[in-house]
Amino acid sequence: MILDETQLKKFILDSGLVSRGDMETIEKKNKKKNQTLSEILLSEGKISENDLKRTEAYLLGIPYISLKGEKIEFSVLSLIPEPIARHHNIVSYRKTATELEVAMLDADDLEAIEFIKKKTGLKILPRLTDTDSIKGVLLQYQKSLKAEFDDIIQKEASSLKLVAEDGGEEISEKELKKLAEDLPVVRIVDTLLNHAIIQDASDIHIEPQDGQLLVRYRVDGILRDAMVLPKTAGPGIVARIKVLSNLKLDEKRLPQDGRFKINLSDQNVSFRVSTLPTYFGEKTVMRLLKESVSGFTLEGLGFHGEGLERVHSSTRQTVGMILATGPTGSGKTTTLYTILDIVNTPDVNISTIEDPIEYQMKRINQTQVKPEIGLTFANGLRSLVRQDPDIIMVGEIRDNETASLAINAALTGHLVLSTLHTNSAAGAIPRLLEMGAEPFLLTSTLDIVLAQRLVRRLCNQKEKYVLSDLELRNLGKLVDLERMLKFLREEKIVGPKDGWDKIPFYKPMKSAECEEGYKGRIGIHEVLKVTPTIKELILKGATSDEVEAQAKKEGMMTMLEDGIFFAAQGVTTIEEVLRVVSE
């Protein structure tokens, strides 16, 4: 059942899914990257996964099935254990007395089919499906796991009362260590961590309060209450987390920082831990970082149109600086890693200096900052330049010294990628000048500046509406409506003669599948190209407002405009965009 690539190529060309010119370009890249035709078609965004899987299914003579929005009986779903389903991307969705229909991404995974056949004793009927269908079904496992996890945590927490409720305020280090190794505590912490990973949380907050312990997860950028535990569970949970992250057990008066790593369902997840003394006890916050994340594309992150072209153009440069700006947690590092993935070919040497190393990438030399032994961004960058790199990524420009070294590295024949904490793309320029960067050096090195935020995506079920006159007037106070129409028409989101009365917007609809009406996030961006006119403004010492005004004249879409652009496509809502982009 192995797919013949020549046959696949011929069918795709004959059906007009990809033009011959694009196919030739892809084949040239394929020689460099050594990927399959399917992999490179998807990574380049030349074909949707849905179209590709339908084509493969047709050529292999296997039915194609889409399971998006399908509710599967748990008795059928659980015939394949969740770890097997996740690892092999295979799910069961329909059962008869003698047969079981399974949807999978790889029809050649005979090992998984044989395992399920032996386990169930049924005849297995394989069907091809797409990644979104598999993800949606795996989420249904999680719903049942959530209820199971809640039961485990509450049960273990009630047994903890016997462990921690004998009253003394001060507990010795020896007692804390014993408490951290107690079975109920270990189970609660393991379950809390697994629960967070399954819910795709980015942060866990464990907050002691008067009479209770509140656990909250940040999911899709929003903090939500996850569960309330007895206050007596607090010392044991904090002690367990401290043991995992090598922190001092008996130090409760000072904040501490640490980290640890766990493996769940064949993926490594790193946790950055921060403890802080509060009135009712130690508050613990953990940031989750999934390692070995790959497969991102610029299009998938939300880049499009002129902005996408500008980023691709910058990746083809061999010298200069690409900066990503935005607050903590806005996806800057993910954007830079995606760019690194594009430029990561065998003929270049890529080195990074990061704090922390968020994703592990093949063929890239990644260095972790360790200020306690003198390995700072600045010192690390000095050493990296002597390692004969072609491309350098600096996790963050925090001070004058790092800014100066990054600019010098870009001047001396390197492509430098880094992040900066500013609210807009234009704001990065005065920020670098404040750090002591010389204007004439900045104009020689800075190529593009990206600014971004993350907005929540609407689920498939959503409520359609058209803006009223009043809503349109209010929107007109925030963005230039004629300019927005021009962008929408240029990218063929609306017809050439369509007005605002023909453009549908959407509101979230809560459902069993989608509790909040939103699921996942997408980036909204502004991409500032440092053109000759922008360079003149930098040399004249122009303000960020003047730089932004000129960039808009040259076709830059602001983050707010990009958000409205996505809202007009039904990807998100106007309210969500306004929540995230504070002007």
Long-range contacts (C-beta under 8 A, 24 or more apart in sequence): 1-60, 1-62, 1-107, 1-108, 2-108, 3-38, 3-56, 3-59, 3-60, 4-59, 5-36, 5-37, 7-59, 8-37, 8-38, 8-55, 8-56, 8-59, 9-37, 11-55, 11-58, 11-59, 12-41, 12-47, 12-55, 15-55, 17-47, 17-51, 17-55, 18-46, 18-47, 22-46, 32-345, 32-346, 32-347, 33-345, 43-295, 43-297, 45-297, 45-299, 49-130, 49-131, 49-132, 50-130, 53-105, 53-128, 53-129, 53-130, 56-107, 56-128, 57-127, 57-128, 60-107, 60-128, 62-107, 62-126, 62-127, 62-128, 63-127, 63-128, 64-127, 64-128, 64-129, 65-93, 65-101, 65-103, 65-127, 65-128, 65-129, 65-133, 66-129, 66-130, 66-133, 67-91, 67-93, 67-103, 67-129, 67-133, 67-134, 67-136, 67-137, 68-132, 68-133, 68-136, 68-460, 69-136, 69-460, 69-461, 69-513, 70-133, 70-136, 70-137, 71-140, 71-512, 71-513, 72-137, 72-140, 74-140, 74-144, 76-100, 77-137, 77-140, 77-141, 78-141, 78-144, 79-116, 79-119, 79-120, 80-116, 80-119, 82-138, 82-141, 82-145, 82-265, 83-265, 83-266, 84-112, 84-115, 84-116, 85-137, 85-138, 85-141, 86-138, 86-265, 86-266, 87-265, 87-266, 88-112, 89-131, 89-134, 90-116, 91-134, 91-137, 91-138, 92-116, 93-137, 95-122, 98-122, 98-123, 99-123, 99-124, 99-125, 100-124, 100-125, 101-125, 101-127, 102-126, 102-127, 103-127, 103-128, 103-129, 103-133, 103-134, 103-137, 104-128, 104-129, 104-134, 105-129, 105-130, 105-131, 105-134, 136-513, 139-513, 142-198, 142-199, 145-195, 145-198, 146-195, 146-198, 146-199, 149-191, 149-194, 149-195, 149-198, 150-227, 152-187, 152-188, 152-191, 153-188, 153-191, 153-192, 153-195, 153-227, 153-229, 154-227, 154-229, 156-184, 156-185, 156-187, 156-188, 156-191, 157-184, 157-188, 157-229, 157-230, 157-233, 158-230, 159-184, 160-184, 160-185, 160-188, 160-230, 160-232, 160-233, 160-236, 161-230, 161-232, 163-232, 163-236, 164-232, 164-233, 164-235, 164-236, 165-232, 171-235, 172-250, 173-249, 173-250, 176-235, 176-239, 176-242, 176-249, 176-250, 177-239, 177-243, 177-249, 179-235, 179-236, 179-239, 179-240, 180-236, 180-239, 180-240, 180-242, 180-243, 180-249, 181-243, 182-236, 184-236, 185-233, 185-236, 185-237, 185-239, 185-240, 186-240, 188-229, 188-233, 188-236, 188-237, 188-240, 189-237, 189-240, 189-241, 189-244, 192-237, 193-262, 193-264, 193-269, 193-271, 194-264, 195-226, 196-226, 196-286, 196-288, 197-264, 197-269, 197-288, 199-226, 201-288, 202-287, 202-288, 202-329, 203-285, 203-286, 203-287, 203-288, 204-284, 204-285, 204-286, 204-288, 205-283, 205-284, 205-285, 206-234, 206-237, 206-238, 206-241, 206-283, 206-284, 206-285, 206-286, 207-278, 207-283, 208-234, 208-278, 208-280, 208-281, 208-282, 208-283, 209-280, 210-280, 213-237, 220-456, 220-516, 220-518, 220-519, 220-520, 220-521, 221-329, 221-454, 221-456, 221-521, 221-580, 222-456, 222-516, 231-280, 234-281, 234-282, 235-281, 237-284, 238-275, 238-281, 238-282, 238-284, 241-273, 241-275, 241-284, 241-286, 242-275, 244-271, 244-273, 245-271, 245-273, 247-273, 247-275, 252-277, 252-281, 252-282, 253-277, 259-356, 261-291, 267-291, 267-292, 268-292, 268-360, 270-356, 270-358, 272-356, 289-356, 289-358, 289-359, 290-359, 291-358, 291-359, 291-360, 292-359, 292-360, 293-334, 293-337, 293-359, 294-341, 294-359, 294-361, 296-334, 296-337, 296-338, 296-341, 297-338, 298-338, 298-339, 298-342, 301-331, 301-334, 301-335, 301-338, 301-522, 301-523, 302-452, 302-522, 302-523, 302-524, 302-525, 302-562, 302-566, 303-523, 303-525, 303-527, 304-491, 304-565, 305-487, 305-490, 305-491, 305-557, 306-527, 306-555, 306-556, 306-557, 307-525, 307-526, 307-527, 307-556, 307-557, 307-562, 310-448, 310-527, 310-529, 311-339, 311-448, 311-450, 311-527, 312-342, 314-447, 314-448, 315-339, 315-342, 315-343, 317-415, 317-447, 318-390, 318-413, 318-415, 319-410, 319-411, 319-413, 319-414, 319-415, 319-445, 320-410, 320-415, 320-416, 320-445, 320-446, 320-447, 321-406, 321-407, 321-410, 321-415, 321-416, 321-417, 321-418, 321-445, 321-446, 321-447, 322-415, 322-416, 322-417, 322-418, 322-447, 322-448, 322-450, 323-397, 323-417, 323-418, 323-419, 323-420, 323-428, 323-446, 323-448, 323-449, 323-450, 324-417, 324-418, 324-419, 324-420, 324-449, 324-450, 324-451, 324-452, 325-419, 325-420, 325-421, 325-422, 325-423, 325-424, 325-425, 325-427, 325-428, 325-449, 325-450, 325-451, 325-452, 326-419, 326-421, 326-422, 326-423, 326-451, 326-452, 326-453, 327-421, 327-423, 327-453, 328-421, 329-454, 330-452, 330-453, 330-454, 330-523, 331-452, 331-454, 331-521, 331-523, 332-419, 332-450, 332-452, 333-358, 333-359, 333-395, 333-419, 334-358, 334-359, 335-450, 335-452, 335-523, 336-393, 336-417, 336-418, 336-419, 337-361, 339-417, 340-364, 340-391, 340-393, 340-417, 343-391, 343-415, 348-390, 348-391, 349-387, 349-388, 349-389, 349-390, 349-391, 350-389, 350-390, 350-391, 350-392, 350-393, 351-384, 351-387, 351-389, 351-391, 351-392, 351-393, 352-392, 352-393, 352-394, 352-395, 353-377, 353-380, 353-381, 353-384, 353-392, 353-393, 353-394, 353-395, 354-393, 354-395, 355-395, 355-396, 365-389, 369-395, 376-402, 377-402, 378-402, 378-405, 381-405, 381-406, 381-409, 384-409, 385-409, 385-412, 385-414, 389-414, 390-414, 390-415, 391-415, 391-416, 391-417, 392-416, 392-417, 393-417, 393-418, 394-418, 395-419, 396-420, 396-421, 397-432, 397-435, 399-435, 400-435, 400-436, 403-432, 403-435, 403-436, 403-437, 404-435, 404-436, 404-437, 407-432, 407-437, 407-441, 407-442, 407-445, 408-441, 410-445, 410-446, 411-441, 411-444, 411-445, 416-445, 422-451, 423-451, 424-451, 424-526, 424-544, 424-548, 424-558, 424-559, 425-449, 425-450, 425-451, 425-526, 425-527, 425-528, 425-548, 425-551, 425-556, 426-528, 426-544, 426-545, 426-547, 426-548, 426-551, 427-451, 427-544, 428-528, 429-538, 429-544, 429-547, 430-543, 430-544, 433-541, 439-538, 439-539, 439-541, 440-539, 442-538, 443-530, 443-535, 443-538, 443-539, 446-530, 447-529, 447-530, 448-527, 448-528, 448-529, 448-530, 449-527, 449-528, 449-530, 450-525, 450-526, 450-527, 450-528, 451-525, 451-526, 451-528, 451-559, 452-523, 452-524, 452-525, 452-526, 452-559, 453-523, 453-524, 453-559, 453-563, 453-580, 453-581, 454-521, 454-522, 454-523, 454-524, 454-580, 455-521, 455-522, 455-523, 455-524, 455-563, 455-566, 455-572, 455-576, 455-577, 455-580, 456-516, 456-518, 456-519, 456-520, 456-521, 456-572, 456-576, 457-518, 457-519, 457-520, 457-521, 457-522, 457-571, 457-572, 458-506, 458-508, 458-517, 458-518, 458-570, 458-571, 458-572, 458-573, 459-508, 459-509, 459-511, 459-513, 459-514, 459-517, 459-518, 459-519, 460-514, 461-509, 461-511, 461-513, 461-514, 461-517, 462-506, 462-507, 462-508, 462-509, 462-517, 462-570, 463-506, 463-507, 463-508, 463-509, 464-504, 464-505, 464-506, 464-570, 465-504, 465-505, 465-506, 465-507, 466-500, 466-501, 466-502, 466-503, 466-504, 466-505, 467-500, 467-503, 467-505, 472-500, 475-564, 475-574, 478-560, 478-578, 478-583, 479-558, 479-560, 479-561, 479-564, 483-561, 484-561, 484-564, 484-565, 484-568, 487-557, 487-561, 487-565, 488-565, 488-568, 491-565, 493-565, 493-568, 493-569, 494-568, 503-568, 504-570, 505-567, 505-568, 505-570, 505-573, 505-574, 506-567, 506-570, 506-573, 507-573, 508-573, 518-572, 518-576, 522-566, 522-571, 522-572, 524-559, 524-562, 524-563, 524-566, 524-577, 524-580, 524-581, 525-559, 525-562, 526-551, 526-556, 526-557, 526-558, 526-559, 526-562, 527-556, 527-557, 528-556, 529-554, 529-556
